[in-house]
Amino acid sequence: MRHFPASIFLLIFLCAASVALSSCGHKTPLSLEAFRPPQAPANLAAVQRENIITLSWTYSGPETIKDFIIEERAVGGPEGRGGRQKQEMPFRMVAKVTGGSYSETAVFGRTYVFRVMAESETGVIGRPAAIEVPSLVPPPPPQGLGFSIGNAVVTLKWQAIGKWNGKDVFYDIYKSAPGAKSKTLLNASPLTQNQNTFDVAPGAAEVSVYSVTAMLGGPFVYEGKSSTVTVKPADFVPARPATPTALKTDEGIRLIWNANAESWVTGYRVYRQEGGKWKPAGFSSIPSYLDSAATSGVYRITAVGSVAESPFSGSVSVPPGK
């Protein structure tokens, strides 16, 4: 029997498909380009956060891609009954996704081999991109997370872990709103194992949730659970202002004082003593205040944050007369 090259059969199939599709209303017959295998996905990477492995990749081929096929093979893992380890499993398809990412729950101690393949609109599957990801137990959450509020920054502080199972531990810092699922990464690169503080810009008018996550270094990122701390506007209490100086002028009594060092102070509240009680006299966004038409009085001030006031300053008295 005479044997024909496989390309002949492919050409016959394409011609038949082209005629069939044309007869069904297609104005342009399909070409060989429509059945060209897609390229392999590029930049395939993996991250493990707690016990979730997330793959990501890009695709820059000229074809229109219908979806991406994810195949997986698990190697080794925890010992089963009788002390025998689970044997290497064959590849199996675990998902079809339309985007450039895929996540699944991992078993610690098992190594996963993933293959990602693009599938064109005509159903042609391209070459796979592969990655092998050992699933490791991530480090625990950093302990003792707290914060202090300075003049220009909020400083987060925690107890450094150092090493975890013989591997160096690094840290990522995130910020989020209360109850929000999404978080913003604040550090440009992971903090080294010797760092246990991080400065953030003060958000004195908002409630901010900060998370510190420990992770292992290496070719893959292994992040554990986070420790969190909430910083509220009420935590931004300004320092006691300096005692003001009072000057009599033709317009009234002018109070001046040194500005507070906190960058998040919104202004100053002036109090005047009346009938033995302190009553608000006014507010100033600068370290100066004019009590119009006043000729005498006893004054003190507070510095004001977004919601909290400082302790009172010392008082200054302006007696009647010249």
C-alpha positions in Angstrom: 0.0 0.0 0.0 1.3 3.4 -0.9 1.8 5.8 2.1 1.1 9.6 1.7 2.7 12.3 3.8 0.7 13.6 6.8 0.8 17.0 5.3 -1.4 15.8 2.3 -4.1 14.6 4.7 -3.9 18.0 6.6 -4.3 19.9 3.3 -7.3 17.7 2.3 -8.8 18.4 5.7 -8.3 22.1 5.5 -9.7 22.3 2.0 -12.8 20.3 3.0 -13.2 22.5 6.1 -12.8 25.6 4.0 -15.5 24.5 1.5 -17.8 23.5 4.3 -17.5 26.8 6.1 -17.9 28.8 2.9 -21.1 27.0 2.2 -22.4 27.9 5.7 -22.2 31.6 5.0 -18.5 32.4 5.5 -17.4 34.9 3.0 -13.7 34.2 3.3 -12.4 30.6 3.4 -10.2 29.6 6.3 -6.4 29.5 5.6 -3.6 27.5 7.0 -2.8 30.4 9.3 -6.0 29.7 11.2 -4.7 26.3 12.1 -1.2 27.3 13.1 -0.3 26.2 16.6 -0.2 29.2 19.1 3.1 30.1 20.7 3.9 29.0 24.2 3.0 31.4 27.0 5.9 33.6 28.2 7.1 34.8 31.6 5.5 31.9 33.5 5.9 32.5 37.2 4.6 31.2 40.5 3.9 32.6 43.9 2.7 30.7 47.0 0.7 32.8 49.6 -0.2 30.7 52.6 -1.3 27.4 50.9 -2.4 28.9 47.6 -0.1 28.7 44.5 -0.8 31.3 41.9 0.6 31.1 38.4 0.9 34.1 36.0 2.0 34.4 32.4 1.9 36.6 29.4 1.1 36.0 25.7 2.2 38.0 22.8 1.5 35.8 19.8 -0.4 37.0 16.8 -3.2 34.5 17.2 -6.5 35.2 18.9 -6.6 33.0 21.9 -9.8 31.4 23.1 -8.4 30.2 26.5 -5.4 28.7 28.3 -5.2 25.1 29.3 -3.6 24.3 32.7 -2.2 20.8 33.3 -0.7 19.7 36.5 1.4 16.8 37.8 2.2 16.3 41.5 5.4 14.7 42.6 6.1 13.2 46.1 4.3 14.6 49.1 3.4 13.6 52.6 3.9 10.0 53.5 0.8 7.8 53.4 -0.1 4.6 55.2 2.8 2.3 55.8 5.3 5.2 55.5 5.3 5.1 51.6 5.3 8.4 49.8 2.8 9.1 47.1 4.2 8.3 43.7 4.6 10.7 40.8 1.2 11.3 39.2 0.6 11.8 35.4 -0.3 15.1 33.9 -4.0 16.0 34.1 -5.9 19.0 33.0 -7.1 21.0 36.0 -8.5 24.2 34.4 -9.2 26.3 31.4 -8.9 30.1 31.9 -9.3 33.1 29.7 -6.9 35.4 31.6 -3.2 35.2 32.4 -3.4 33.7 35.9 -4.5 30.6 37.8 -4.6 29.7 41.5 -5.1 26.4 43.4 -4.7 25.0 46.9 -1.4 23.2 47.5 -0.4 20.4 49.8 2.8 21.4 51.8 5.7 19.1 51.0 4.5 18.2 47.5 6.1 19.4 44.3 3.9 20.6 41.5 4.8 20.6 37.8 2.4 22.9 35.8 2.1 23.2 32.0 0.2 26.1 30.4 -0.8 26.0 26.8 -2.7 28.4 24.6 -5.7 27.3 22.6 -6.7 29.2 19.5 -10.2 30.0 18.4 -10.0 27.1 15.9 -9.2 24.7 18.7 -5.5 24.3 18.0 -3.4 23.9 21.1 0.1 25.3 21.2 3.3 24.2 22.8 3.4 24.3 26.6 5.3 26.5 29.0 6.3 24.5 32.1 7.3 25.3 35.7 8.1 23.2 38.7 7.0 24.6 42.1 7.9 22.9 45.4 5.2 23.7 48.0 6.9 24.8 51.2 5.6 25.6 54.6 5.8 29.4 54.8 7.0 31.3 57.9 4.6 32.3 60.6 3.2 35.8 61.0 5.6 38.3 62.6 4.9 38.8 66.3 4.6 41.9 68.3 3.4 44.2 65.5 2.8 47.7 66.7 3.3 51.3 65.6 4.4 54.7 66.8 3.4 58.1 65.3 6.2 60.6 64.6 6.2 64.1 63.3 6.3 63.0 59.6 5.9 59.2 59.5 4.1 56.3 61.1 6.7 53.6 62.1 5.6 50.0 62.1 7.7 47.7 64.2 7.7 43.9 64.8 9.9 41.1 66.1 12.2 39.8 63.4 12.0 36.1 62.7 15.5 35.7 61.2 15.4 32.3 59.7 12.7 29.7 59.1 13.6 26.1 58.5 17.2 27.2 57.7 16.1 29.8 55.1 16.3 33.6 55.3 13.1 35.3 56.0 12.0 38.6 54.3 9.1 40.9 54.7 6.4 42.6 52.7 4.3 45.5 53.9 0.7 46.1 52.8 -1.9 48.8 53.3 -5.7 48.4 53.0 -8.9 49.9 54.1 -10.9 48.2 56.9 -12.7 45.1 55.5 -11.2 45.5 52.0 -10.0 42.3 50.2 -7.4 44.1 48.1 -4.1 45.4 49.5 -1.5 47.8 48.3 2.1 46.7 48.5 4.1 49.5 50.1 7.8 48.3 49.8 9.5 48.4 46.5 11.6 45.3 47.3 11.3 42.8 50.1 12.8 43.9 53.5 15.8 41.8 54.6 15.7 39.4 57.5 17.5 42.0 59.7 14.9 44.7 59.3 12.0 44.9 61.7 10.7 48.5 61.2 9.1 50.3 58.3 8.1 54.0 57.9 4.8 54.9 56.2 3.3 58.2 55.3 0.8 59.3 57.9 -2.9 59.0 56.9 -4.2 61.1 59.8 -7.7 61.5 58.3 -8.4 57.9 57.5 -8.4 54.5 59.1 -5.6 52.4 57.7 -4.9 48.7 58.2 -1.2 47.7 57.8 -0.1 44.1 57.3 3.4 42.7 57.6 3.9 39.3 55.9 7.0 37.1 56.4 8.2 35.2 53.3 11.0 32.9 52.2 13.5 34.0 49.5 14.6 32.0 46.5 13.3 31.5 43.0 9.7 31.5 44.2 7.9 33.7 46.8 6.4 31.8 49.8 4.3 34.2 51.9 2.7 33.2 55.2 -0.2 34.7 57.0 0.0 38.4 57.9 0.1 40.2 61.2 -2.1 43.4 61.1 -2.4 46.6 63.0 -5.0 49.3 62.6 -4.1 53.0 62.8 -7.0 55.4 63.4 -7.4 59.2 63.2 -7.9 59.2 66.9 -4.3 57.8 67.3 -2.9 61.1 65.9 -2.8 63.1 69.1 -0.5 66.2 68.7 2.0 67.2 71.3 1.3 70.0 73.7 2.0 73.4 72.0 4.3 75.9 73.4 2.8 78.6 75.6 1.7 81.5 73.3 2.9 85.1 73.6 0.2 87.8 73.8 0.6 91.3 72.3 -1.8 94.2 72.6 -2.4 95.9 69.2 -4.8 98.5 67.9 -6.9 95.7 66.4 -7.1 93.6 69.5 -4.9 91.0 71.3 -2.6 89.1 69.0 -1.4 85.6 70.1 1.7 84.1 68.5 3.4 80.7 69.2 5.8 78.2 67.8 4.3 75.8 65.3 4.1 72.1 66.2 6.5 69.8 64.5 3.9 67.3 63.4 3.2 67.6 59.6 -0.3 66.2 60.1 -1.5 69.0 62.5 -4.4 70.8 60.8 -4.4 73.9 63.0 -4.8 75.3 66.5 -7.8 76.0 68.7 -7.7 79.1 70.9 -9.4 79.1 74.3 -10.3 82.2 76.4 -11.1 82.1 80.1 -14.6 83.5 80.8 -16.2 83.4 84.3 -13.7 80.9 85.5 -14.3 78.5 82.5 -12.3 77.9 79.3 -14.4 78.6 76.2 -13.4 78.3 72.5 -12.5 81.7 71.1 -11.5 80.6 67.6 -9.4 78.5 65.3 -6.3 79.2 63.2 -4.5 77.2 60.6 -1.3 79.1 61.4 0.5 79.7 64.7 -1.1 83.1 65.2 -4.5 84.4 66.2 -6.1 87.9 66.6 -8.8 88.3 69.2 -10.4 91.3 67.6 -11.4 94.3 69.9 -10.2 92.5 73.0 -8.2 94.5 75.5 -7.6 91.9 78.2 -8.0 88.1 78.8 -6.4 84.8 79.7 -5.6 82.5 76.8 -4.3 79.0 76.0 -4.3 76.9 72.9 -4.3 73.3 71.6 -2.9 71.7 68.5 -5.6 69.9 66.4 -5.2 66.7 64.4 -7.9 65.3 62.1 -10.1 64.4 65.1 -8.0 64.7 68.3 -6.6 67.7 70.2 -3.4 68.0 72.1 -3.2 68.8 75.8 -3.6 72.5 76.6 -0.6 74.7 76.3 0.4 76.9 79.2 -1.8 80.0 79.7 -0.9 83.6 79.0 -2.6 86.5 80.7 -3.2 90.0 79.3 -4.3 92.4 82.1 -6.6 95.3 81.6 -5.1 98.7 80.9 -2.1 99.7 78.8 
